[in-house]
Amino acid sequence: MLITALVHGNEYAGALALDSFLRGGLQPRRGRITAVFCNISAFATFDPQSPDSSRFVDEDFNRVWAPAQLDGTRRSAELARAREIRPFVERATHLLDLHSMHEPCAPLLVTGLLPRNIAFAQSLGTASQVVADQGHADGVRMRDYGHFGDAAGSGIALLLEAGQHWELSSVQTSRNVLMRFLVRAGVLDRSDVPFGWLLPDVSPPAPVEVTHRVVARSMEFEFAQDFRGGETIRHAGTSIAHDAGEPVRTPYDNCVLVMPSIRQLRPGVTTVRLGRRMLAAPAVV
C-alpha cells in the first residue's frame, strides 16, 4: 500500500490526515503500508498570505510521471523527487493519492477509465463523487503511472480531491477515505480503525465519466453562476460561461460540471470538466 500526500505543496489536508494516521501507531494486519510526503520542498515555502505560490517549486509534480521524463536528463526539483519516489510507486499494488482543491467543492475520487478503479472507488461507501477521466493533456499523473494505467494489470490507484484546501472537513474526508481504502484492500480490519475516524456509510452517486474539458482562451473567462461542482445542467446548449465574449455551452443533456475554477485563470488553463453519469458502474472488484 502506498499512501501519498503533499504532491502539491499547498494541499496540506491530506498531509494532516496521513500524519494523524502515522501518529496513531496502527500496524497492518496484512501487507505493508508506505507513507510518502511528496513535494516537501514546495511545502517548505508555504506562506498563508500567498497560499497558491507553494503549489510547486519548478513544475507540477503530478505531470512528470511519463517514463520519458523520469528517464531523461532534464532536471527540476519535482523530477528529482519523483525519481526518488519512483521505486515505491512501482512496487505498490495499491495507491491512494491525497489532494484538495482551490475552490469549495464536494469531494471527488478520481479513478482514470479502468473499470477496476471505478469499482473499487464506488465500493468504499463514501459520499465522494467518483470521476472517471483520461488524465491531463499536459502530463502524466502519478496515479496513471506504469502498471496502474495498464488495462491488463491489477493495480488499484485512486486520487482523492477532499474539498477545499483550507476546510477542516477536507481533513476529515481524507482520513475517512484513507481508512476505508486500507480496510477495503484488506490491510486493516474495520475494528482496527480508531473511534471517530470513519464518517457514516453512504451509497455513493453514480460515477461521472469526463468527456470534455473547457480551456480558457482569454482572461475574460467568466462563469454564468457560482458553480461549485456536481451541478447537472439539464439541457444541451445551455450557456455556463462566457470567454472572450463568446458563450460556453453544454454539449449534451444532463451534463455534470466537474471542478469548476478560475482561481488560476490564464489562457490554456482548464476551467471546468464536463461529464455524464454512467448508467451502469463496473461490478465491485
Salt bridges, closest charged atoms under 4 A:
GLU11 OE2 - HIS8 ND1 3.06
GLU11 OE2 - ARG55 NH1 3.16
GLU11 OE1 - HIS99 ND1 3.07
ASP19 OD2 - ARG23 NE 2.69
ASP52 OD1 - HIS102 ND1 3.39
ASP52 OD2 - ARG263 NE 2.77
GLU59 OE2 - ARG74 NH1 2.88
ASP60 OD1 - HIS8 NE2 2.68
ASP60 OD2 - ARG55 NH2 3.48
ASP60 OD2 - ARG63 NH1 3.72
ASP71 OD1 - ARG86 NH1 2.66
GLU84 OE1 - ARG81 NH1 2.96
GLU90 OE2 - ARG86 NE 3.10
ASP97 OD2 - HIS99 NE2 2.73
ASP133 OD2 - ARG141 NH1 2.90
ASP138 OD1 - ARG63 NE 3.23
ASP144 OD2 - ARG141 NE 2.65
ASP144 OD1 - ARG143 NE 2.83
ASP189 OD2 - ARG29 NE 3.11
ASP189 OD1 - ARG30 NH2 2.74
ASP192 OD2 - ARG29 NE 2.67
ASP201 OD1 - ARG180 NH2 2.54
ASP201 OD1 - ARG190 NH2 3.13
ASP226 OD2 - ARG228 NH2 3.08
